[in-house]
Structures are given as structure tokens and as C-alpha cells.
């Protein structure tokens, strides 16, 4: 039953194939939260605030991409561990936001420390996770942001280096996603056609019923008049 629900929900993740991601950016609110937290670190009256924020946001967001894509073996991570890393980063930025403003250079130095700590944590967790053979709980594919419920995949998911086999699995997964989307779309279209046709048939039946009732009344009236005429003649 779990596999059935997985395949039913897979089409919802088709948007993930529009571009590669990083382990942390798979959370739709991650980038928004990081931008908001970084914006609170720099006072609005500081010259060059926009440029400083844009550069820091780019470096912070791209860090996860560079780490997870630097080595194909460091591609997947437990969803729970990815969430913990996001929480840790948000807490670190919140701590910086509570400190007194001491200047742009000092802030950039502290943000560099945060990024270096995050990079070390991410690399360590990814490496440890790549050595695990049997996995409990959902797994996050950092490149596609798909959640994988299977305990263990052959290929790089289990520490083997059969990249061709893994690529074939990815192609098969994409085809399954595409087929599921087409099937669900067709089912919705057929349901819409069925409902529309049913409504039209009900309207036709109502019109036909009214028409028959009207004709019946006319026939009954004609019969009454004829009976009256016949009765008058006989009288």
C-alpha cells in the first residue's frame, strides 16, 4: 500500500526536474527564510546594503549545491538530517541578528565562519550517510528533491559505483513520473467529460419530459373535445 501511495504522489514532484538542487534548497521556504534572516543582519541605512545581501545570499544558497554535487557519492541524505541542518543554519543566523551591528567587514567574517561550519557539517553527514547500507525513513535525493522511501538502492545509493545502472534507474523513474502525470491527467479529463455529459443528459431528459407532458395534455384536451362533440351528435 505504501508503494501505491508513493507512485500516486510522484507526479507532484515533477517540478523538481526543472533544475538541479542542493540538499538544503529542497525546502521551498529555505531560500525565503535565508533571505529574510540575512536582511535583518544589515541595517537599511548602510551604503551598499543591497549588493552585500545579494552576494551573501548567493554564497549561502550555493554552498549546499557545491557540496552535494562535488561528489556523486554524496548525493542522498535522510530527510530528518537535512531538516536538522536547515534548523541549525537558521538558528546561527538568528544569533547573528540579535548581536549589535559592528560593521560590514565583521559581519562578513562571521558569515564566512557560519558557511565554513555548515560546509563541514554537510560534508560529514553526507559522507557518513553514504556508508549506510540499510536506511530507515525517507531519503532525500539532493539533485532532484525527490523523497525515496525504498530502504536501499543499488548503485551509488548503497556505496557502489555503477553509475550507468543508476542513470537507468533515474530514466525509469522519470518515465514513471511522466506516465503517472499523463494517466492522472487523462482520468481527470474523462471525469470532466463524464460529469458534463451527465448534466447534459439530465437537461435533455427534463426537456423531453416537459415536452411529453405538454403533448399528453394536448392529446387529453383533444380527446375531451371529441367526446363532447360525439356526445352532442348522439344527443
N, C-alpha and C positions, 0 to 999 in steps of 0.2 A: 504493500500500500504506500510505503514511503517513497519507493521509486516512481510510482504513478504520480504522486503529488509533485515530485521533482520535475518530471517531464511536462506536467501541466503548467508549472510555473516558469519553466525555462524560457519561453518566448518573452517574458517580461524583462529578461536580461539581454535582449538583442542589441539594445543601445550600447552595451559595453563594447561591441566590436567596432564602434566608430573611431576608436583610437586606443593606444596602449596607455596603461595607468601605472601607478605605483601602489604598494600595499596600503599606504595611509590614505591616498586620494580616492579610494573606492567608496568612502563615506561621502554622500552627496553634500553634507553640511560641513565637511572638513575644511575645504578652501574658504568657504564663507566665514567660518569661525576663526580661522587663522588671520584672515584679512581684518576682521573686527578686533581681534586681540592686539595685533600689531599696530593698528591705527590708534589704539589707546596709549601706546608707548611713546608716541611723538606728539608734543603739543602742536596745535594747528598753527600757531604764530611762528613756528620755527621755519626759517628760509630753507627751501628745497625739501620740504616735508614729503611732497608727492613723489619725487624721484627716489628719496630714501626708502619710502614704504614700498614702492614698486619693486625695487631691487631686492629688498629683504623678503618680500612675499615670494618672488620668483625663486630665490635661493632656497627658501624654506620648503616650498612645494616640490621643487625639482629634486630635492635631496632623496626622497623616497624612490623616485623614478630611477635615479642613477644607481642607487644601492641594489634595488631588486633586479635591474636589468644588466648590472655589471657581470653577473654570473647566472647562467640558466639554471644552475642547481639551486639558486636562492630565489626561486620564483613563487613558491607557495608558502602560506603561513596560516596557522589556526586563526579563525575569526576572533576568538577571545583575546589572543595575544595582540592582534592588530588594534583592537579596541583599547586595550590597556596602554599601548604606545601612544595612541591619539590622546587619551586622557592625561598621560604623563606630560606630553608636549603642551597641552592647553594649561595644565597647572603651572608649568615652568614659565609660560608667557604671562599668566595671571600674576605670578610673583613679581616679575619684572614690572608689570603695570602698576603694582602697589608701591614701588620704590619711587623716591624723589628724583625728578629729572636732573641729570648731571651732565648732559651734553650728548651730541650725536656720536662722537667717537667712542665714548664709554659704552653707549647703548649697543653700537655695532660690535664691540668686543664681547659684550655679554651674549648677544645673539649668536655670535660665532661659537662661543662655548656651548650654547644650547644645541646648535646644529651638530657640532662635533660629538656631543654626548648622545644625541639622537641617532646619529650615523653609527656609532659604536654599538648602541643597544640594538638597532635594527639588524646590523650585520650579524651580531652574536645570536640573536633569536632566530634569524633565518637559517644560519648555519646549523644550529642545534636541531631545528625543526627538520632540515633536510636529511638528517641522520636517523630520524624516527621512521620505523618500518610500518608499524600499526598505529593508526591515528584515531583518537576519539573525538567526536564532534565535527562540525562543519569546517571545511578548509577554504581559504580564500586564495584564488588564483590572482596574483598581483597584476598580471598582464591584461586580463580580460574582466576582472572584478566579478567573475562567476563564483558562486559558492558550490563546493563539491562535497557531497555527502558520502561518497564512497570511501571506505576506510583507507585503501591504499591503491595507487595507480602504478602500473608497471612503467618503467621509463624513469625520467628524472624525478617523478613524484616519490619514488622509493629509493632514490640514490643511484639508479643505473643510468647509463649514458646512451641509451638507444634513442637518439633524437628523432630518427626517421619514424619510428613506431609512435613516438609521442605526437609528432606532427600529423600522422594519420589519424590518431585519436582526436586531435583538435579539429581536423577537417570533418570527421564523422560527427563530432559534437555540433559544429556549425550547421551541417546539413540537417541534423535532427532539429535544431532550433528553427531553421528555415521551414522545414516541413511542418513542424508544430504550428508556426505562425500562419502558414497557408491553410492548414486544416481548421484551425480555430476561426480564421477569417471567413472561410467558406461556410462553416457552421453558423456563424453569426449572420451571414448574408442569406442563407437558406431559411433561418429562423425569421428574419425580417420579411422575406418574401412570403413565407407561410402565414405570418400574422397579417400582413397586408391583404393577401388573397382571402383569408378567412373573414376579414372585415368587409371586403367587397362582396363576398358571397352572402353574408348576413344582410347587407344592404339590399342586394338583389332579391333575396327571399322576402324581405319586408315589403319591397315594392311589388313583387309578384303576388303576395298575399293580399295587399290592398287592392290590386287590380282585379284579382279573382273575386274578392268580396264585393267590389263595386259591380262587376259583371253579374254576380249572383243576385244582387239586389235588383239590377235592371231586369233580369230574367223573371224574378219573382213578381216584379211590378207588371211586366208584360203578361204573365200568366194570370194575375188577378184581373187585369182589364179584359182579357179574353174570356175569362169565366163570367165576368159581369155581362159582356156582350152576348155570350151564349145563353145566359140565363134570361136576359131581356127578350131574346128572339123566341125562346121556348114559351115565355110567358105570353 
